[in-house]
Amino acid sequence: MTATTDKSTAAAPPVETVTLTIDEVEVTVPKGTLIIRAAEQVGIEIPRFCDHPLLEPAGACRQCLVEVAMPDREGNVRPMPKPQASCTMTVTPGMVVKTQRTSPVADKAQHGVMELLLMNHPLDCPVCDKGGECPLQNQAMSNGRAETRFEDVKRTFPKPIAVSTEILLDRERCVLCQRCTRFGEEIAGDAFIALQERGAHQQIGRFDETVLDFAPPPQGEPAEATFGSAAVTAGGQPFASYFSGNTVQICPVGALTGAAYRFRSRPFDLVSTPGISEHDSCGSAIRVDHRRGVVLRRLSGEDPAVNEEWITDKDRFAFTWQAAPDRLTTPLVRDRVLDAHGAVVSRGELRPASWVEAFELAAEGLAAARAAGGVGVLPGGRLTVEDAFAWSRFARTVLGTDDVDQRARVGSAEETAFLGHAVAGTGVGVTFGDVEAAPAVLLAGLEAEEEAGVTFLRLRKGVRAHGTRVWSVAPFASRGLARLDGELLPAAPGTEAEWLGILATRAAGGLVPADSDAAALGAVADGLAAPGALILVGERLASSPGAFAATLRLAEATGARVAWIPRRAGERGGVEAGLLPGLLPGGRPLTDPAARAEVAAAWAVDADALPVAPGRDVAEILDALSVGQLGGALVGGVELADLPDPEHARRALADAGFVVSLEVRTTEVVALADVVLPVAPPAERPGSYWNWEGRVRAFGQALESAALPDHRVLDALAAQAGVDLGSATPLDAHRAIAALPSWGGARLPAPVGEAVEPPEVPPGSAVLASWHLLLDDGALQDGEQFLAGTAKRPVARMSAATAAAVDVYDGDRVTVATDRGSVTVPVAITEMVDHVVWLPLASRGCRVHDTLGAAPGDLVRISPVVEPAETASGVSTSSTGTNEQGGAA
């Protein structure tokens, strides 16, 4: 299960070192090391508040004062006149440092700073969320005075201030360490919190128009103030961030707290379990804190190779879905009334059943469906590695089908070929470290901040530290691209292949169209030709014919490395497990006899028992179900509203002969299923995710539970059919995966395809552009109302020319419609490609697939709303309720 590749690296240049003395201990460290870091290397802890290894030095709190002496020009070691902040001063040869351990001067200075910090700090430790894990508490005991000399009244502020619906601020606890403001400026690039006033009146708070002499924008202004209920800062940016929860974790006191966790528990009452986030393909390390069988909070884990110490707010706060009221805890079966010939006369209601009965009925129904034409398998993209391999083996050995597709989204045969050719079985490829160190990065069909938040942070770190140049092929420059100092390569949806193809031609020295921007093409081509350059592609390229083929041509012409970054946590693992038509585990082509023989030997079956021809993809499976070509379906974790045509999917499953659903919660598929087998959410089982880099990211079981993971359910179901799936326990599942050797044979052929001409756009119409926002109406955000308040509200983005053509202006309401339905949202005039309208793909009140029945690249009609209906939220739709915040409640 471990994926690695050997990489030859050139010998690193020698590191210049510095030798100094700290508390009479000689220390040798790299040149440029801070004193506080040098002390850590020899086990000397200097108290600090503002210092953080991932933030730039600030010297704000002054708690880390030490006594420093340095050689003068004659070599005489002379002490500096005052204690120095060890978090801002770098070491020099011959320096002599005395910390509080050996210097009464440093000890007295630290005691004095602590006394100043505690003068106005409230004595509310018993009710403070930080109590028990508070550096201020610890250091007040170790480096503070035993008794206070302060007798006046402590300063107070109104509390708490809602920095956002999720983050609350108690200003009187703040020690002005500036960790939160530095995180916003340096890491996230979001100015959502700032220092205000000066001197004794200085405080941390949100931007205040009365302090900063700033008038807020008029009501209804949507251009950039697109976060739900957040205030607007002096820079005109919304007072919210996808990464704001990190400030709660790095706050050294209890000044910043999470609204959902506030006053719910003390840290010493919690049990902590290391975990991996299930929300995207980054594989971010998290810590799951629970008490009495209930998860109360999640924190960022420390993993320098992946997420460092940062996670998105979705990773941090969106976990309540696992214990939602509609959680499935017992199998359900649907009774059927049959006539004398065995035909179904009517379908009853779902009723609870025992596991034995459910397994028997499911096995019988799937066997009958296999005999009646076959079974389509739709496992979804959120599976763990163990589950994905079990699904793949179950489909091929128990059901004898290759009609398997994990993609609950827009897909294509070209994407399947690309994944089988360039992704599956390749091991660890491009890493987060490569992203950070890359001289140039091209984003194609990928909005990094929205679809892979930690990847965005590492990319931004590279931009700030190494001057990484970033280009994005997209309809408009998003706010995330602006914070990467990136450049836009404007492309209408479906025409990304044109840009990529022209760049490949330019890089190969060929002729490009005369109307092309030669300077821009040259800059991108030359940038990608630099050693270490990267092309990061997202799943959105699946809707652009020829884009994946052009990506590989561009990589070959420039030497840039390619990485595929999907949204869902389980998609890379599903590719490795072969959850795509025509692809066996490890990147083995289904049609290759040697590949089939290897898989058959590992699975202990006859090679002839495996499917021979590539099967159907998700769209073809649904088509076959709707016309009776397939006898049934096995579905797991698929939200029908995420599919390109949800209405067609509902009809197809309703018409299917037999449907088995493996689910955590009640869904639309559950309502259409004949047998429902409940499975465990991530918190209640151990497992692993295969992140987009190719790393296998294992996590433990946080909560005791009788719920079964997918691989155990499928193993028991296979046993009913007389097949040993080899996944009865996590250890068995790992052994079954390890039994498959690495594949060294041929891969799927490289994708072929050519760019297509964009459609003619008639008056009153536009080409639809769309992608998921990080916080939207997804099922994995259900139940977290505080997080929902920070989601961006849906808007329709269009250029000034496109808006003028339909006589709408910035802030007006516009209706985007198809023959299926319509969505009405405010207009946000944006500098972007003409004749294109962008909508969020799945936000509250703007479900593009479900309401419009459309996908990116399709034509839609746009028209102004002459008399907008007054609603509480300001957003309306013809078929669904809306919410200005756009998040799942």
N, C-alpha and C positions, 0 to 999 in steps of 0.2 A: 504494500500500500504506500510505502515511502517512495516519493518521486524525486530523483536527483539527477543532475547531469554534471559531468566533469568539465571544468573550465580551466584552461591554461592561462595563467596570469603572469605578466612580466614582473621581475623583481622590483619591489617597492624601493624608492630612494631612501637612503638613511634619514632617520628622524633626528633633527637637532635637539639636543637635550640641555637642560639647565640643572645644576646641582645647588641646593640650598639647605638650610637647617630649619626645622620646625620643632620647637620644644626639645631642642638638643638632640634631635634625630636627623641624620643626614638623608636627604631625599633627592632623587634624580627623576625629573619629569620632563615631558616634551616642552619645548619653548612655546610661550604663549599661554601656558596653563595658569588658571587663576589660583590664588593662594588657597582659597577654600576647597578647591578640587585637589590640590596637592596634599592638603591635610587629610582629606578623605582617604587618599591612597595609602596612608600609613595608620589609618584607624583613629584619627583625631577628628572628633565632631565639633564643629564650630556652630553655635546656634545661629539661626537665620530665619527670616520670614519672606523677604522679597526674592531671594535667590531661587532659581529653578534651572535645572540643567538644560532645558530646551528653550529657555527665554534668554534674551540678551541681558547682560548685567545692567542693574539700575542703581544700586546703592541707596535704595529708598528708605529702608527701615532702620539701617545703621545698627542692627542687632549683632552683626558679625565682626565687630571691631576687634582688632588684634594689634599688638605692638610689633612694629617693623623696624629693622635696622638694615642698612645697605652700605657696601663699600663706597668710599668716595674715590676721587681720582688717584689719590696716593695709596689706596688700598685699606684705609682705616675704616672700620665698620662703625658707622655713626647712626644712632637711632633717629627716626623721624620725630618731629616735635609733638605730634598728636597720634592717637590710635587711628588706624586705617581700616576701611571697609575691605575685608578679605574677599568679598564677592565681586569686586571691580578691579582689583589690583593683580597684575600678572607677575609671575615670579621672575627674578633676575639672578644671575650668577653671584654666589656668595651671600645672598640675602639671608638674614636671620629673623625668623618669625617666632614670636612668643604668643601663644593663645591664652585663654583664660585658665588653662591648666598650670602654666608656669609663670604667668605675669599678673601681679596684683593690679597693674595699670589697666590691662585688658579686662580683667574680671570686674573691676570697679566700673569701667565704661559700659560693659554689658549690663550690669546691674542698674546703672543709671538710665540706659535706654529702655530697659524693661519697665522701670518705674514710670517713665514718661508715657509709655504705651498703655499702661494699666490705669493711668489717672482717670481717663474718661471711658475706659472699657467697662461695660456693665458686668455685674457679678451674677449672671444668669446661666452659669454653666449647667445647673441641673435641668434646665428646659431647652438648652441650646442643642441643635442637631449635631453640632461638632463635638459636643461633650463626650469625652472618652477616646477621641482620636484627634485631639486638637494640639497642634504644635505650641500654641500660646500657653495652654495649660501645662504642658510638659516643661517648656523652657522657663515658665514662671517659677516652677519648682526647682529646676536645676540651675538657673542663671538669674534668679530674681531675689529680691529682699524678702526676708521672713515676715516683716511687718510693713504696713503701708504708712506713709506720712501724709497722705492726701486726706484733707478734712472738708474740702469744699463740695459743692453739689456737682455731680457729673453731668456732662453735656448730654442732651437727649435730642432725638429727631422723631418726627412722625414715622411710624413703622407698621408694616413693612412697605417699601416701595415695590410695586410690581414692575420689575425690569421688563418682563414679558409675562404672558399668562403662565409660563413655566418656572421662571426664575424670580425669586423675591430677594430684596435687599434690606438688611438691617444696618443702617449707616453708623449707629453708635458703636457697633462691634468692629468696624473697619479700622485697621492699623495702617492704612495707606501704603501697603506694600506694592501696589500697582501690578500685581500679577494678572488681574483680570483685564486691565486696560492694555497691558503689553501682549497678552494672548490675543485680544481682539485685533490689535494693530499688526503684530508680527506673524501670527500663525493663521488665524482665520481671515484676516483682512476685513473684518466687520467692525465698524465704529459704533458698537452698540452700548458702550459704557465708557465713561470718561471722568477725569479729574475736573472738579469745579471749584471755583473760588481760589483763594490763596491764604497763606498764613494759618492762623488759628481757625479760620472758617473753611479751610480746604476740606473737601469731602469727595467720596466716590459717589457717583449717581448717574442717572441717565441724563441726556442732554436736556437742559432746562432753558426754554426760550427767554425766561425772565433774567437768567444769568448771562446767557450768551447773546442776548439782544437779537434773537432770531424769531421771525414770525413763521408759524407753521403754515404749510400749504393749505389752500382752500379745501373744503370737504369735497370728496369725490375725485380728487386728483389721483389718477391711477398709474402715472408713468413709471415711477419706481417704488412708490409706497404701496407695494403689492403684498405685504404681509398682513395677515388677518386683522387682529385687534391691536397691533403694535403701534406705538407712537412713532413719529418721524423725527429723525435727528437733524442737527444743524446742517449736515451735509446733504440733506434731502434724501438720505437713505433710510429704510425702515429700521425701527428699533427692535430688531430681532436677528437671529442667526441660527443656522443649522448646527452650530457647534457651541452654543452658549452654555450648555451643561458642563463643559470642561472647566469653566470658571468656578463652578460650585466645588468641584473636586480639588482644584489647586488652591482655592482660598485657604490660607493658613488659619483662619478663624471662622466664626460662624456668620460672617457678614452676608454671604450669598448662600441661599438655600433653595432646594427644589420644592415647588408647591405640592407635588404629589407625595413626597416623603416627609414633609415638614410635620414635626411633632408625632410621628408614627412609631418611632422606636429609638432606642439608644444603641450606638454602635456595638457595645459590648454584649448586647442581647442577640446579635445577629450571627448566623452561621454563613461563612463565605465559601463559595465554590468557584474555581476558575472555569471560564466558559468561552465560547466563541459566538459572536453575533450572527444571527440568522437573517439579517435584513439586507445584506448585499454580498457581493462576491469577494470582498476584500479580506474576509477572515479575521476581523479585528478581535483582539483579545479583550475579554471583559471579565468582570468579577460579579457573580450573582450572590446577593446578600438576601437571606431568607430567615424567617422566624415562624416557628410553629406551622410549618408546611405552607407558608405563603411567601412569595417573593415580594420584598418591600422596595428594593432598589437594585440598580445595576450601575457599576462603576467601570471605568476604563482599566483594563489590565495593562501591565507594562511589558511590551514586546518591541525592543528596538528595531527588529528586522521588518516589522509589519506596520503596526499603528503607533509605535513609540508609546506615548501615554495619552493619545487623543482618540475619541470616537465621536460619531455624530449624535445629535440629540435623539434621532430615531433609534440608534443602537442603545442609547442610555435609558430612554423613557418608555419606548413602545414594547412592553412585555406583558401587559395585562390581558392581551388577547389569549394567552395560554390558559387563563383561568376564567374565561368569559362565561356568562350564565348559560349560553347555548353549547357549552362543552359537551361532547358525546362521551358517555361513560359506560355504555352497555351496547352490545350489538343490536341492530334493528333488522327486521325482515318484513317483507311485504307478502301477504297472502294473496294467491291468485285463484280465481274461479275458472276451472277448465270444463270444456264440453266433453262429450263422449269420445271425440277424436283426439283429445289432448290439446286442443287449441285454447288460447286464453280468451275467456269471455269478458272478464273484468279484473281490474287490479284493486286490491284493498288498500288500507292504510298501513303505514309502517307501525310495527309493534315491537316491544322489547323481546329479546330472545336470549337464550344461553349461547355461549361460544360454540358449544358442540353443535347445536342446531344451525347456527349461522354458518359455520364451516361446512356442514353437510349440504345445506341449500346452496351456498355459493359454489362449492365444487361441482354439484350436479348441474347448476345453471350454466356455469362456464363451460363444462363439458358439452352440454347441449348446444350452446352458442358456437363452440368450436366446430361441431358437426354441421351446424346450420350455415356455415360460411366463414367462420373465424371470429376472433375477438380482437378488437382494437384496444391498445394499451396507451393510456394518457397519464403518465405518472406525475406531471407537474415539475417545476424547476426548483423546488425547495427541499429536496431530499438530502439526507446525509450520504456519505460515501457508502456506508454499509447498506443502507436502504436501496441506493441506486443500483448496486451490483445485484442485490436480491431481486429487484424488479426486472432487470435485464435477463437474469437467469430464468426467472419464473416465466417471462414472456416466451423465451426461446425453447425451454424444455417442457414446461407444463402446458402452455397454450399452443406451442408450435407455430408461433407467428413472428413476423418481423414488422408488423404494423404497430410500431412503437415510436412515439415522439413526445419528448418532455416539454416542448415549447408551448407555453400558454401565452402566445404572443404572435406577432407577424413573423413568419419564417419563410424560407425559400429553399429550393433544391440547390441553388448556388451556395447558400450558407452551409448547408449540410456537407457539400463537397469541400468547402473551405475548412470546416471544423475537422473533418476526417483527414484532410490532407496536411494541415498546418498546426493543428491544436492537439488532437487526441494522441495520447501516448508520447508526447514530446518532453514530459517531465517538467522540471523547473526551468522556465525560460527567462523572460524579462521579469525583474524583481522590483520591489519598491525602491531599493537602493539604486537600481539602474534608472528609474524614473527621476529620482532626486538628482542624480549626477549627469543626466543627459544634457548635451548641449542644445538639442533641438527636439521638439516633440510635435507631431501632427496628430490632432484629434479628428477622427473621421467617424461620424455617426455616434459620437459620444459626448454627452454633457457631464463632465467629470464631477462637478459639485452635486448635481442632482442624482446621478446614477452610481457613483462610487466615491463617497465623501472623503474617506481617508486617502484615496488616490489623489484627490484634489489637493489635500493638505500637503502631501509629499511633493507634488508637482509645484505647488506654490513655494515650498521651502527651497526647491531647486532654483526657481526664478529669483528669489531674494538672495540666495547664497552664491549661486554660480552663474546667474544671468541666463538661465535656460530660456530659449526662444520657443514660443508656443503659437501654433496656428490651428485654427479650427475650421473644418468644412461644415457649414451650418447656414440656416437662413438669416440669422442675425447674431450679433455679438452679445451673449448673455452677460449678466452681472458677474458670474463666475469667471468668464473669459477675461473680463475687464480687470478683475483682481489678480489674474495671472499675467497682466500686461500683454495679453495675447492679441494676435491679429486674425481678422476674419477673412476666410476665403468664401465669399457669398455663393450659396448654392440653394436653389429651390429643392424641395423634397423630391427624391427620385433622380436627381441629377448629380449626386455626389460622385458617381462613376466618371462623369465628364471631367471634373477637376482632377481626380486621381489619375485618370488616363493621360491627360495633358501633362501633368507633372512627371509621370513615368516616361513619356515621350521626350520631354525636355531634359530629364536627367540622363536619358540614353543618347542624347545628342541629336535627336530627330527634330523634324520641323513641327512647329505648333501653329494653330490657327492664327491668322494675321491679326484678328481682333483681340488676341489675348494680351494680358498685361505682362510683358516680357520681364520687367523688373521684379514684379511679385513672384512670377514663376521661378526666376533665377534664384531669388533669395530663399524660397522654400526648398528648391532642388539642391542648392548648395548646402543649406542647413542640414538636410536629411543625409547628405553625403558625408557629414562629419562623423568621425568614430564615436559610437555610443548613441547616435540619434535613434529615435523611436517613432513608430507609428502605432497609436493606440486606437483600436476600432471597437465600436459598440454594436449592440444588436440592431440598432436602427438601420445599419447598412443593408439588412435583409430586405428592406423595401425599395432598394435602389438596384435595378438590374445592372450587372456588370461591375458593381462596386468592389466585391471581394476579389474578383479576378484582377481588377485594376490595382488593388492594394498589393497583391503579390508581385505584380509587374513593377510597381513603384519600389517595393522593397528590394527586388533583384537589381534594379537599375541604380539605386543609391547605396545599397548595403545597409540600410536601416533595418532594425529588428522590429518585428510585428508582435503585438500582444492583443488578445481578444478579451475584452472586459464586459461580461454580461451583467445584468442587474441582480438577478436572483442568486442566492447563496449556493444553491445546489446545481447550477447549470454546468459548471466546469466538471464537477464530479459525475454528472449525468453523461457528459460527452465521453469521459474516460470509461464509464461503465457500458457505453454502447446504447444509450437511450435515444438513438436516432435511427431512422430507417437506413439499412445498408451498412451499419457500423456495429461490429462486435467490440467487446471490451479491449482496451489498450490500443485503440486505433486500427484494429484489424478489419479489413474489408470483408463483408459477408460473403462475397463471391470468390474469395481466395481459398482454394482447397487446403493449403497449408494452414491458414488462419483458422479455418473451420475445424481442422483436425486438432490443433492446439487447444482450442476452446472445448471441444468435445472431450478430450482427454482430461482436462482440468475439471470438467463438470461430470465426468464419469457417465457419459452418454455416447450413443453411436453418432458419428458425424452425419449420417444420413437423416437422423432425427431432427437436425437443426434446419431452420428455413433455408431455402436455396436462393431465392430471388429477393432483392430489396423490396421492402414493404411500402406502405402508404405513410405520408406525413399527416400532421394533425388535421389539415383541411380535407385531405382525401379520406381520412378515417371518418370524419363527421359526414362527408358526402355519402360514403358507403353505408353508414348506419342509417341515414335518412331514407335510403332506397332499398334497404334490406339485403345489401350485398355482404354485410357483416352481421353475425348473429348476436353480438353483444359487445360490451365494453367494460374494461377494468380501469377505474379512474382514481387518482389520488391527488389531493391538494390542488385542484384546478378551480380557479374562480372563473366562471363562464363569462363574466363581464370583461375579463382581460383578453378574451379571444377576439380576433379581428371581426367576427360576425357572431356576437353572442346569441342573437335571436335564432339563427340557423343552428347553433350548438344546442340550444334548448330543445328545438324541435327534433333534432337528430337523436338526442338521448331519450326524449320522450317516446320516439318511435322505435328505439332499440329493443331487440328481443329480450335482453337481460343485461342489467347494469349492476356492477359491484363497486362500491365506493369505500376507499380507505381515507378517513378524515378525522381531524381533531375536533372540529366544530360543525354545527349545522350549516349547510351551504345549499345552493341551488342544485348541485349534483346530488346531495343527500336526498333532497325532496323528490328526485326523479329515479333514485336507485331502488333496486329490488332487495339488495342486501347491503347493509352498512356495517363496516367493521371499524370501530374506533381505534385510533392509534395515539401514541404518546407525543406530546410537544417536546421541544428541546430541553426544557427544564426538568423533565421527568424521565430522561433516558441519557445514557452516554452515547457518544458518537463522534463523528468528525466531518468537517467540510473540506472540500478541495478548492482552495481559493484560486483566483484568476492567475496568480503567478505559477501555479502548479504545486504549491505547498499543501500538504495534508495537515489540517488544523484540528487536533483532537480536543474534546471537551468532556468533562465528567458529568455525572448525574447530580443535580442539585437537590431535588426533592424526592423523598421516598414515594413510590407510586406503584400501583398494580397495573398501570397502563402499559401496553405492549408497543414497541416500535414497529415500523413497517416490516423490517426484515424478519421479525419473529412471527408476525401475523401471516406473512407470505409463506414462511417455512411450514407453519401449521396447515395452511390452506393447500400447499403442495403435497403434504403428507396425505391429505384426503384423496389426492389423485395418484397416490402411490409413488411419489417422486421425493427424493431426499434433496432438499435445496441447500443443505449445509449452512444454514444461518439461524439455528435455533437460539444461539447466544451470541453476544458481541464477539467473543473469542472465536467461535465457529465462523462467524461472518468474516473476521479478519483472515483466518486461515484459508477460507474459500477464495478470497481476493488474492492472497499471496500465492495460491496454487497456480495462478495465471502468470507465466513468465513474461518478461518484457518482449514486445513484438519488434523484430528486426527486419521483417519483410516489407513488401510493397504496401504503400498507403493508397487511399482513395485518390483518383486522379485530381489534379489541380482544377479548380472551378474555371469554367469558361463562360463568357458572357460579354456583351457589349453594351455600352451606354445607349440609352434610348432617348429619342427626342421628347422634350416636355410637351404635355398636351396643350392644344389651343385653349386659351382661357376666354370664354365669351363674356360680354359685359354683365356686370352684376355677379360674377363668379370669381373664385380664387382657388389656388391649389392649397390643400390643407397641409400644414406642418404641425407636428405634435410630438411630445415626449413626456414621460413621467416626471413629475416633480418629486423630490425626496419625501416630502410630507404631502400625502394626497388622501384619497378615499379608500386606500388599501385595507384589506381585512386584518393585516398584521399591526394596524394602528388603532383598532377598535378598542374602546373603553378608556382611552387616554385623552380626556377632554382638555387637560392643561396643555399637552403637546399640540393638540388640534388647533389651539388658539394661535400658534405661531406659524401655521401653514399659510402659504401665499394664496390670496384669493384669486379665482380664475379671471383672466382678462383675455380679450382677443387682440393679439398684436398684429399690426399691419403697418405698411409704410404710409407716408403722407399721401403719395400718389394713389395708392390703393384705396385709402380712406376717402380721398376726394372724389374718386370715381363713383362711390356710392353715397356721397354727401354726408359723411359723418366726421366728427372731430374728436380730439382727445377727450376722454371722459364720457362721451356719448355712449348710449347702449346700442348694441348691434346684434342682429340675429344671424347666426350661421346655421344653414339648413341643408338637408338632403331630402330625398323622397321618403326617408324613414322617419325623420324627426328634426328637431331644431334645438339650439341652445342660444340663450340670450345672456350676454355678459357685457361689461364695460369695454370700451376701446382704449388701447394703449398705443399711441402713435410711436413707432419704433423705427430707427434707421435699419432697414432690412430689404430683402429682395422684393421687388414689386410683384403684384398679382399673387401674393401668398398671404394667407392668414394663419397665425399660430394660435392653438388652443392647448391648454394642459390636457394630457391624455386621460387622466382618471381622477380629477379633483371633484370635491363635493359640488354638485350642481353642474358639472361639465364632464360627463362620461362620454368621451368621443365615440368609442366603439359601440357602446350600448345604445346611446341616444341617436347618434347619427348613422350608425351602421357603416362608418367610413374608416379608412386607414390613411396614414400619411401618404401624400402623393395623389389622393383622389380629389376630384373637383367638388367644391361645395358652393352654395349660393350665400351671398351676404347681402343684408339689407338693413337700413336704419330702423330703429324703433321710434315711431313718430310720437307716441304718447306712452312713455315708459310706465309700467305699472309700479305702484309704490309697494315695496316689500321691506320687511325689517332688515333684510340682508343686502339688498341692492342687486341681487343676482337672481334671475329666474330662468326657468326652462320649461319646455312644453310638456315634458313627461316625468321629470324628477324634481324633488325639492332641492333647494340650494342653500348655501351658506357662504357668507362673504369670506369667512376664514378659509374655506376650501379644504379643511382637514376632517378626518373621521372623528366623530364624536363618540 
